[in-house]
């Protein structure tokens, strides 16, 4: 007789939970995905209206791992994949109320007006600066100022962190939020030397660094990826199914909800920690999830606006622009969606996605719509030459957006490790543990499926 296939409950139908479910179903296991909302995909949602295509959450997927390409092929989506326009490599940083292109080559770095001569010369010292003691945890701001100087913090790292994390470099831990950056210093003694040596290691693994990875989407946006996963998981997903309790019994893990009471061999809570703390976990008594209530999720609003091309004077010849905090603007940054991918706007129109709020100004993500739009248009007018009212608006306000890997975040990661070791059959994966990008969450879902498979074999 063949080995009995296992049953797994996945709580949450975001991208990590969906990719884990797909990988486990492919191996022949019995998987049930429980989603409290009426739709799957989490923050991944594409809206098509009036000829515009708006992404409500992530806008692109980076092919950082060969596993991502393999998944796309397995789902039959290769023909629908779209690479970002290779001619749109510019990334603008606002300086003195003007978008300045980030240098993309050594010569551009020498000639750019984004950094002063003193800051450029200061970079020559970086390979000779001693690493921080291995037991010391620094904020990203302290790390950057120590190795690169304050000007790089203000006009490179601060806007980058606001655009990616909606975070503040003074709060984020370089060890946990940017572990590869931390490893470059610890292992190679220098960011510059480590970047060169690390490229060889990534090449051997078939991996690509995020700054070099190809940026992709699909012909009808990232929703295509979610729809592809939904198609192969038909019958495995229960929508509007809120789970209230998870308890370990002699026969397995019991999952209970309003309309649910079943036993499983393993459990994967793949949902944000602020939702996880609303579930009762038990194993010979209650499990303590209260420490996770301290994880910070600042609010962020994503506002997609469409304009006629003649309403915008900036050439929009790049990925987008980021706004440093020292520039004292309302917004965090703007993506030039219609420059990156075709089909994002009607003919002779453009699509811009702007982010507001985050750790820098959380209250601005919760402004009344008309006030928020006024703030956004004020900045777009000053920085991109936008004139008049948008012809299209799509808004999503995330009251709990992105988990902040602040200094001391290791205690949360250690807690997840402890829970997995102590409670056999309980697994965790998601942006609260494995990195915040879409590619991080996707790979995390695939890798937790591998860990589950190993657990079943060793059991």
C-alpha positions, 0 to 999 in steps of 0.5 A: 500500500502507498503512503497515506497522503496528509491533510493540511489546513491553510488559513489565509488565501494570500499569495503565500498561502495559495502557492503553498497550497498549490505545491502541496496539492501537486504532491497529492496531499489533501489541502483546505484553504480557509479565507475569511473574506469573499475573495482570494489573493490578499492585497493582490487585486487588479481593477480594469475600468474605463480603459485603465488597469489599476493594481490595488496592491503590488504593481510588479513581481521580481524574478529573483528565484528560478522557482518563480518562473517554474510556478508561472510555467506550471500554471500555464501563464508563460504566454501572458507574462509581460516584462517591464519596458527595458527602456524605462530604467530611470528611477527618480529621486526628488531633490530640491523639488525636482525629480533627479534620475538615480545614477545607473553606471559609475560614470553617471554616479560621478556626474550626477547632481543627486549627491555632492562631491563630498558624498561621492568621495566619501564612498571611496572610504567604504571598503576600509570601514570596519564591520559592526561587532557581530552581536550588535544590532543597528538601525538601517539609518545608523548602518548607512550613516556609518558606512556611507554618510548622511547624504546617502541616508537622506537621498537614497536610503530614506526614499527607498525605504519609504517606497518599499517598506513604507518605513523609517530607516531610523526604526528598521533593523538592518539585520532583519529588514535587510539581511543581505546588506547586513551579511555583506558587511559581516561576511565580506567587510564591505558592501562594495566588495560583498556585492562583487563576491555575492554576484558569483554566489547568486550565479551558482544558485541561479538566483538574482539580486533584487536590483538586477532581477527582471520585473514582470507582470501579466497582460491583465495585471497581477490578478492573472497570477491569483486567477491561475492559482484559483483555477488549479485549486478549485474545490480546495478553497472556502471563502467567507470562512473565518477560523476562530480556533486551532487546537492540537488533539490526539488525532491531529489539529482541529480547526473550528469556525462558524461553519467548520470543525475538522481535523488535519495533519498540519496547519499553516496560518498564512495571514498577517499577525494582526489577524492571527492574534484573533484566533485561539491556538491551543496545545495542552493549553492556550498558546501565547500569541500576544507578543505578535500584537507588538508588530507594527503595520502602519496604514498606507493608501495606494491611489491610482490616477489616470490623466490625459498625456497632455496633462503631465509635462514630465516625460515619465521615462522610467519606473517612477519617483521616490520622495525623501522625507527631507523634501517635506512633501505629502506623498511617499512616491509615485510609480509610472505604471503606463510607462512600464507596461502596455495596456495600463491606460487608454490611448493618449493617457497615462496611469500613475500610482501614488502612495501616501502614509506609512511610518512617515505620516500614518495619519495621511493614509486615513485622510478623507478622500477629497483631502487626500486627493488634494494633497496628492495632486499638489505634489504631482503638480509640483514634481511632475507638472500634472495639471487639472483633475484626473480622468480616473481614480482607484483607491485602496486604504490599507489600515495595516499595510506592511509589517515593520522589521524594526530593531529587535524584530528578531524576538518575533522570528525566534518566537515563530521558530519556537512555536514550530519546534514545540508544536509539531505540525504547526507551520508559519510563512508570510511577509511577517517572517520571510520578507515583505516583497511579493517575490519573498512571499511567493517563494516562502509559500513554496518553501514552507510546502517543502518543509511540510513534506520533510516533516511528513516523511520524518514523522 
